[in-house]
């Protein structure tokens, strides 16, 4: 699916055919004129009319005007039957020129079914860290937030939170029990000038090495714990990457996840280039960079925050349930 206006139904092929048809029309008229003149000169007026009509019927390019729209209608109909909505037929034609496919990670290459695998805390109270994180994430609609809330609900009550705020590409924050709680990844730590305490760093590094996303839980600006959030890679992702490689297409991945996590997933799937720790508002700039290098880029994503990148790409493909 492509993020463009449905009213743009003309394609490069139909435009070329219209120009060819216009040229052939004049050729047909010229041929008919020559025919009628030749037969009139020969003194056979009856044959002149019949032969001229025959030339017009054969030479007029009406078949082009019927064939191309028919092919387009059949192709879009077949796509629809296979769950693909083509909103811009120009984009469908541009697919054959694409030499680089840029995938979002979460919900695209992975299932988007997050689970909290492990919890770690500085003071040993893992349940409190999870409860604070769930409270801060209470008003978030992100799949990771749902996973945190579900994990906390299994362990007990979650305190109430006020003043929820979402920080795009960084995490969330809220007031919980009179303290400021924030939950997020590396971008949040960099934004707050915080660092993971030595008591947690060994475990969080182990989580990253196996490809899990690590979220830090901050209370009043200090890291008090961390969560390991895992998301299963789609079984068909490796097959798709291999097929694209067989076609000579470069495959890249773009994600806001930590570099170590992103590179673990990239290595598992055989991806050529990994762009990690990219904020949502910067994704379209990364697409533009690839285009400036001469690539024809298709962007594949599943989230609302991918929309600018989808629009920037030569072909934008939105899949699944948006995040």
Secondary structure, DSSP 8 states (H G I E B T S, - for coil): --SS-TT----HHHHHHHHHHHHHHHHHHHHHHHHHHHHHHTT-HHHHHHHHHHHHHHHSTHHHHHHHHHHHHHHHHHHHHTT---S-HHHHHHGGG--EEEEEIIIIIB----EEEEEEESSS-HHHHHHHHHHHTTT--SHHHHHHHHHHHTTS----EEEEEEETTTEEEEEETTEEEEEE-HHHHHHHT----HHHHHHHHHHHHTT-EEEEEEETTEEEEEEEEE--B-TTHHHHHHHHHHTT-EEEEE-SS-HHHHHHHHHHHT-SEEE-S--GGGHHHHHHHHHHTT--EEEEE-SGGGHHHHHHSSEEEE-SS--
